[in-house]
Each structure stands twice: as C-alpha cells, then as structure tokens.
Amino acid sequence: MKTESEKLSPTRVKLTVEVPFDELQPAVETATKKIADQVEIPGFRKGKVPSKLVEQRFGRPAIMQEAVNDALPDYYQQAAAEAEIKPVGRPEVEVSEIPGLDGSSEGNLVFVVEQDVRPEIDLPDFSTLEVEIEEPTVDDDAVEVRLTELRERFGTLVGVDRPAEDRDFVSVDLVATIEGEEIETVEGVSYQIGEGNMLEGLDEALIGLSAEETTTFTSKLAGGDRAGEEADVKVTAQSVKVRELPEADDEFAEMASEFDTIDELKDDLRTQAAADAEGNRVALARNALLEKLLGELEIPVPEQLVQDEINAHLENEGKEEGDPHGEEIREDTAKAVRAQFLLDEINATREVSVEQDDLMNYMTQLSAQYGIEQNQLLQMLAQSGQLEQIFGEVQRSKALEVVLADVIVKNAAGETLDLDLQTPEEASEDEAEAEQADAPGEAQQTEEPAAEEEPAKKAPAKKAAAETADAEAAPAKKTPAKKAPAKKADAEKAPAKKAPAKKADAEKADDTEA
C-alpha cells in the first residue's frame, strides 16, 4: 500500500492511498463469501453457492464494491498510521478507482481522504512561567456559611399561610399539554423555588402562589419523547413551607457533631474551611495557568469540529441546527476545543497517571454539582458510555497540575506560594526511598552474620502509595477546573464501513472509529 500525505492547513491533511489488487484480493474473497452466505439459489445450500455463480448472478462490480466498503476502514487506519497524523472529527472519503470491475486481477484501489487533525503545539518551558492568583481567605463569613449549611441539614419544614417566596419549599402538581393533548403529569413533587432543576419558568410561576392556587406558563419539556417542544404547563401549589433552622448553640453542637460547645464546632469548621482554601489555591492556579497558556500559544482548531460540538450541544438542549444559541456559544466552544488539544499535548509529554481516588473525587464533585447521588450518576454515565470521557477529563486536569509544579505561583502581594505539588521526578524519588525503607533485608542486616546462617532473603519492597504524587490532583470542591470539551472533540474516526464510491456523507463517515 502506498500513501501520500499533503498538508492543507495546520489542522487538515489530504491522504492519497493506493492499494494494489493483490492486497485487496483477500477482501474480494471475503465479500464473495459474504454475499454467498446471504443468498439462496435453487440447487445449493445456503452458504455453499460457488464463487463463480455468485459473480455471474450478482456481477463483478457488486462484489468489488462490497469488498471496498468492508476493507476501506482498515486501509484508512493503516494510511493514517503511516502518515503519522492525529485525526479528529469526521473524514471525507472519495474512492476514485476500483480495480477488477472488468473481471481482471489488475489495477489499484485508489481513494482520497481529507481529514481534520490535531495541530502541532510547541509547549513552553514551564519553569519560566509565572501566574498570579487571589488567595482565598478564611474569615468569619466562611465559617458562618459552613455553619448555616450544617444547620440546614438538621432543619425542619414548616407550613406557612402566605404566598410563596424565593427559597420556599412548594409541593406541586404539574400537567403539561401540547395542543390540548396531555403529555405528562406529576403530583406531589417537592420543589425549592430557585433551584432551577425542573422546568424553565417554574420559579417565576410559583412566586406569589398560595396553597391550593393554580397558574399556567409555557416552557420547553426537559425529558420524554417530546423533549425540547414547547408545552402549556398548569402548576398547582398544594402547600408552601419554609425550612426552620435550629439555633446555633451548644445543644446544636452536641446534636450535629462530636463537639460539646458551639465554639468548638466553629473552630473545626474554620479548620475545614482552611483546608478547602488550600485546595482552592491549587484550582485557582491551575485555571490561571490554563488561561495564560491559551492566551499565549497559537492553537488552531478545525472549524468543522467546532461546528460538530455546537450541533451536539444544541441537540442536547432540544434545539435545531442553526439555532441562534449556536453562535452565542461558538467562541466558548472553540476555546474548549483548544484547551483539550493543549491538555492532551501536555498529557502526551508528561507522566500522568489517574488513580481510583482521583476518579472518585471527581465523581463526588459531579454528583454535588448536579444534585445526583454518586452511585446513580456513575450508573447513568456507564449506560451512556461516558465513563471513558470522564477518565479523559480527570487525566487532563492532572496533566495541568503536573506542569503546575514547575510554574512560579504568586499572590496579589507578589509573594511566591508553595502549593506543595510534586513533579513526576520528585514523586519517583519519594517512591524509591519508600521502597528502600520497606526492604528490611538490607536495612537491618548485621555487620557480621553468623557463618552457619544464610543471609536473610530480601523482603519484597512495598510499592509507595500513589497519593504522594496525586493527592492534590483532583479538582477542588469549591473551584473546579474548567470543564473539558464535549466528547466529540476527542473522537478520532475512520471512514464508514459502507462508504460509497463517491464522497462519504457525514452520517456514514462517522460510524467507524479509528
């Protein structure tokens, strides 16, 4: 097979591939057998039709087309590997020559692929970089926020005889209809006004509504078969309640914690806030570094890849392609793709490992962000095939943190901050020291062992815990790193199995992954 590569732009290449007939011959034989297995001809058992009869009945062109369609993905992958490209998005394929259509065994299969690729990125010397962050502070307000959150956990809901206000809890009945047809009904759902996790417009409809009162509003359905369609929604407030919080006193401290006094509880909450602030410093520095790199490095992105990301976003929101919202998010989408390219390049040049704790910390953050129990979220991600995407996001976050260990980080006062991060080299040294310390056969050997005794066998060294290098790696709970772009930016795809002998359309070319 012969492959010629032409660079059309920093993010697009053209591959011209020639495959001699003798290399295509196994695919021709497989295609002939495949057709024979699918047809029934009188006098022959299914799957036992002779090749010559198959060719006579269906024609040589049909067999060759089947062979090309089936073999094209493998040839494309081989060509991409030979050209050493890093494909992203969907390839565009045009088959220009198919040999053997006249029954001969001569000629070449010739096809041309235009493919978006990852750009080349020249990473800087990170030890020369400097970023500045505004350090998070731990004051009385931070402690009070934590104390209020704890009190809310022990609060009780009490009914009130007044119209609903923001942050009240309302038990609601909802009936959604489209053109008079009842689409969905829910009853007795408890909803806190301001949460914004149900229908758009529900908060505005509920504010000012008293118990047993009803109103209507228009909103797009968030789920079901009619998701994204506008519906008339009738909402009835069955009850209005407020959450009464327990007094922050010694009695509450004893009930809600291991401490006897409210002052001891506040001291502990201050310690927790300080620990979170320390983690937030890493997250702030990580975000500052990413913004600096994106601002200083030239990272072109394929326009089609950006458009695919926008279309996927619109589809998730139940909007059609071409919706004005697409242009509103174009700049942010392009930036997200650039960030992913950058982090993947860092990941490829550094020793970045993802431990189970890193994944669990990230899942904890996601579950809190979306208000979904962690095991339920994990199950949802597994069912939708997004676990690999989550792994990639965690790995990218850690890649940025690995290089952050080399960067100078200062606060607003110009003071250099110690974020207590380790480079991979330092982590390896610590691991080696731990392994040596865990080998008593060497450390405890006496100066002159008795002649009759065999030297003690060296105990196997225990592998140092990965937390040494990775404990700070997961995104901080309060200030997470910016989310990586959607999964389509990461899809590197080959031509479709059923690519026709003309330019492949988008849907077919997107079926086979490289």
N, C-alpha and C positions, 0 to 999 in steps of 0.2 A: 504494500500500500504506500502511496506517495502523497504527502501533504505539503501544500504551500500556504504560508501564512502572510497576510497583508494587514498592517495596522491602519485602520481607517480613522481612528481618533484615539485619544488617551483611554477611552472606555469601550471601544468597539473594534473587532477584528473580523477579517474575512478569511475563511479557510476554503481552499480548493483541494478536493480529495479525489484521487484516482485509485480504483480498486481493480486489479486485473481479474479476468474472468475465472482463472483457476482458483483464486482466493474466494470468489463468490460461489464456486461450484457446490460446496457443502450446503450453503443456504438454499441453492436451487433444488438440491435433492431433498432437503427438509421440507421445502414448500410443496414439492410434488407429493410427498408422503402425507403432508397435512391436508391437501385437497382430497387425496385418495381416501383418507380416513373420514372425510365429511360427506362423501357422496355415495349413493347407491346405484350400481349399474347391474342390470339383469345378467345373471350368469356368474357373478362374482360376489364373494362375501365382502361385507363392509370392511375396508382397510386392506383388502387383498387385490385391489384393482392395479394392474400393471402400469408402470410409469408411462410407457408408450401410449397406452389407451387414454390415460389422464391427459396427456399432451394433445392427443388427437381430439378428445372430446371438448376440452376447455381452451386449447390454444396455448402456444408458447408464450405470447405476451402476458397472459393472465398469470402463468407460473412465475415468470420473471418479475412481474410487479409484486406478487406476494413475497418472493424471495428478497427483493429490495426493501420492501416495507419492514420485514422482520429483521433484516440484518443492519439496517441503517443506524439504529441507536448504538450498537456495538462499534460500528465503524466510526461514528461520530466521537464516541468516548476515546477511542484509540487515537484519532486525529487530534483531539484536544490535548491529550497527554503528550503526544509527540511535539505539538506546538508550544507546550508548557504555558497554556493560558489558564486563567482562573475565571471560568464562566459564571455569570449571574443572569437571572431572568430567563426569558424565552428565546431560543434560537430561531432564526428564519432560514428555512432549508429550501433549496431548489435543486432538483435532480435534472441534470442537463443531458446525460447519456445513460442509456440502459443497454448493456450488451446482450447478445443471444436472442434478440427478438425474432430473428430470421431462422432460428434453429441451430446456428453455428455456436462454436465454443471459443469465440474470439472477441476482442474488444475489451473496453474498460467501463466499469461503472464510474461515472463522474458526477459529483454533487458539490454544491457550493453552500457554505453556511456563513451567515452573518450573525455574530454573537456579541452581546454586551459582556464585558469583562471587568474585573476589579482593577482599578487604577494602580499604578506603581506609586508607593508613598515612601518618601525619604524621611525617616524618623530622626529627630534631633538628638543631640547628646543631652539626656535628661538631667545630668548633674549640673548643667549650665543654666537650667531654667529656674525661675523664681515666681511664686504665686503668693498672693496676699488674701487672707480671709478675715472676716469679722468674727472674732471668737464668741461663741455662745456663752452667756453668763448664767450663773445660778443665783437668783435672788429670791426674795420672799414671794414674788408673784409666781415664780416657777414652782415653788413648794405648794402654794395655795392651789394651783391648777391640779397638781397631783392629789392633793387632799380632797378637792372637790370631786375628782373622778372616783376616788375611793368611796366617798360618801354616796355618790350616785349608785354605786353597786349595791349599797345597803338601803337605798331609798324605797319608798312605797308610793304607789299610785293612788291618788285620792280624787274622787269625782268633784267637779265644780259646776255651779249653776250660773254659767255665763258663756258668752260666745268664745269660740276657740281662738287662741293666740299662738304666736310663733313659739315652738318648742313644746307645746302641749301634746298630750297623747290622745288620739282620737280613734275610737273603734268605728270602722267604716264599712258600709256595703257599697259595692260598685257594680254597675251594669253598663257594659259597652255595646253600642249598636252602630251598625253601618247601613244607611238607607233603610232604617226600620227593622233590620234583621239583627236579632240579639246574637252577639259574637261571644261574649264572655261575661261571667258573673262570679263575684266573690263576696263572701259575707263574713262579718265579724273580724276583719283584719285590723290589728292594732298598728297604728302608724304615728310616728312622731313628726309633727309638722317641722319642715326644714331639713329633714334627712335627704330628700330628693332622690330616693332609691325606688320610687314607684313611677307613676305616670307624670309626664311633664304637665304642669298646670294644676296639679292636685293641691299643692301648698296654697296657692292663691285662692282656690275654690273653698278650702276648708277654713281659712282665716275669716272670722266673723260668723261662722256657722255654729249654732247652738245644737244641743242634743235633740234628736228626732227631726231635725230640719234637713231639707234636701235641696241640692242645686245641680246644675249641669255645666259641663265645659267640654271643649273639643281638644283632643290630644291624639298623638300617634301611638298605636299599640306597640308595646315593647316586646311582646312574645307571641307565640302561637302561629297558626297558619296565615293569619292576616297581619303579621308584624310589619310595622312601617306604614300601615294605612291609617288614615285619619278616621276617628270614631267619635260619636257623641257619647259622653260618659255621664251617667247620673250617679251622684255620690250622696249617700245619706250618712250623717253623723249619728251613730247610735248612742255614744257617750263622749264626754270631754273630761279628761283627767290631767292632773298635774303631778309631778313627782316631788314629794316632800322629802327633804334630806334630814338625816339625824344630826343632832347638834355635834359639833366638833369639840368634844370634851373627853375627859379621862375615861368615862364609861364607853364612849365610842371606840377609843383606842384599845381598850380591853376586848371589845367585841370583834373588831375588824383586824386586829394584829396581835403580835406576840408581846406588845409593849403594854405597860401599866398606865402610862400617862400620855396625854396628847403631845407634850413637848418631846418625849422620846420618839413618838411616831413621826413628828415633823422632822426631827434630826435624821431619822432613817430615810424619809422622803427626800431630804436635801442631799443625802449621800447618793441616793438613786439618781437624782437629777444631775449631780456632778458626773456620775458615770456615763449617763446618756450624753451629756455635753461633750465629754471626751470623745465618745464615738461620733458625735456630730461634727467635731473638728475634722475627723478623717473624711467624712462625707462631703463637708464643705470644701476641703482641699482637693478632693477628687473631682468635684464638679468644677472648681476653679481651674484645675489643670486641663480638664477636657475642653472648657470654653477657650482657654488660651491656645491649645493646640489647633482647635477648629478655626480660630481666628487667624493663625499664623501659617498654617500649612495649606497648600493647594491640593485639594482633594476633589477632582471632578466626579460627577455621578451620572450614570446613564439616564436620560430623560424618560425612556420607556419604563425603566424600573421604578422611578418616582411616580409615574402615572399609574402603574400597577398597584403601588402601595395606596395611592389615593382612592383608586377604584375599590380596593378591598375595604378601606375604611368606610367609604360611602355605603357599600353593601352591608357591612356590619351594623350601620345605623339605619338600614332600611331605605336608603336614598338611591336614586338612579344615577348612572354615569352622566356626567355633565352638570350635576347639581352645583350651584354657586358655592356651596360649602367646600367643594374640592379645591377651588382657587384660594380659599381662605387658609387652608392647611398646607398648601403646596410648599411654601418656604420652610415650615417646620418639618415637613416630611423629607425634603431634600437634606436638611440638616441632620435628621435622624439617620438617614442612609450614610451620609458622610461619617457620622460618629461610629456607625457599625463597621464601616471599612477600616477606620483608624484603629479601633479597638481590636479588630481581628488581626490587623498587621502587628500590633504590639503583642498580641497573644502568640503569634507565629514566631516571634523573635525572643520571647522570654519563657522561662519555666513556670507555667501557670497550671496548678492542679486544683481541682474542685473536690472538696471533701463533703461527706454527708452533712456535717454540721453547717457548711455554707449553704447547701440546698435547703435545709430545714429552716435556717434563719430567714432565708429569702421567702420561703413559703409562709412563715409566720407573719412577715411583713405584708405579703399579698393578701392573706386572709383577713388581716386587720384593715387593710385598705378597702377591700370590697365587702367587708362585713359578712364573710362566709366562713363557716367552721373549717379548720385546716384539712381534716380528712376528706370532707366533702369537696373542697377546692381541688385537692390532689386527684380525687376520682374524676372530677369534671375535666381537668387538664389531660388526664390519661385517656379518657374517652374521646376527646377532641384531637388527640395526637400532638399536644403542645408541650409535653414534658421535655422533649429534645430542645425546643425553643427556650424553655426556662433554664435548662442547663447552659445553653449558649449565653444567655443574659448574665447569669452568675459568673461564668468564666470571663466574660468581657469586663465585668465590674472588677474582678480580681486582677485582671491584666493591668488595668489602670492603676490599681493600688500597688502592684508590684513595682511599676516605674515611679510611683509617687515616693517610694522610699529613697530615690535618688534626688528628688527635687527639693529645693530650699523653700520652705513654707514660713511665711511671716504673718504676724497680726497687724492690725491697723497702726500700732505704735512702732512698727519696724522691728519688733523682736522676733528672732528665729524660734520657731516652735518645734518641739520634739514630739512627733506623733507616734513614736515607739513602733515604727514599722521596720520590717526586716527585708533586705534584699534576698534573692534566692541563694546567693553565695553565703550570706550570714546564716541563713536557715540551715544550709547544708553543713556548715561548720558546727553549729549547735547540735545537729543530729549526729554528726560524727563523734563529738565529745560525749553525747549521751550514750551512744553505743559503746564507746570505750569504757565509760564509767559503769556500764551494766555488765561488763565482762570480768567477773571475779577471778577467773583463771589466771589473768595477767596481773590484776591489781593486788591480789592477796598472796602472790607467790612468795615463799620464804627464800632467804638468801641461799641456803644450802639444804635442799630437800634430801631426805634420807635416801641412801643408795638403793635400798630394797624397794622403795616405793616408786611407782610410776608417776610421772608428772601428771598433775590433775588435768583432766580434759577441759579445754576452754569452753566455758558456758556460752551458748549462742547469745549474741548481742540482741537486746530488745530494740526494736525499731523506735526511734524517737517519735513522740506524738506530733502529728501534723499541725496541731493547734499552735505550735511555736511560731510557725510562719504564717498561719492562716487565721488566727483568732480574730484579727481585726478586719478580715476581708469582706464579710457580709455587709450589705448596705445597712447604714444606721437606721434605727427605727424611726427617728424623728425627721431626718432629712435624707431621704433615699436618693441614690444616684439617678440621673435621668434615665428614663426607660429606653431600652434599645428598640430599634425599629421593628416593624412587624415582620413576621416570619418569611414573607415572600421575598424580602431582600436577601435572604440567606439561601434561597433555593437555586441550586445550580443544575440546570436541566438539559437533557438531551432531546434530540428530535423525537417526535412521536413514532410509535410502532407502525402507525397507519399513515405516515406522511405520503401524500400523493406525489406524482411525478411533476408537480409544479410547486409553487411557493406554499409552504405549510401555513395553515391558518393558526390563529392564536390558540384555539382550544386544543387542537390536535398536537401542536408542538409542545404543549405544557404537560403531557401525560407521563413522560418517561424521565426519571431523574438520573442525572449523570452520576 
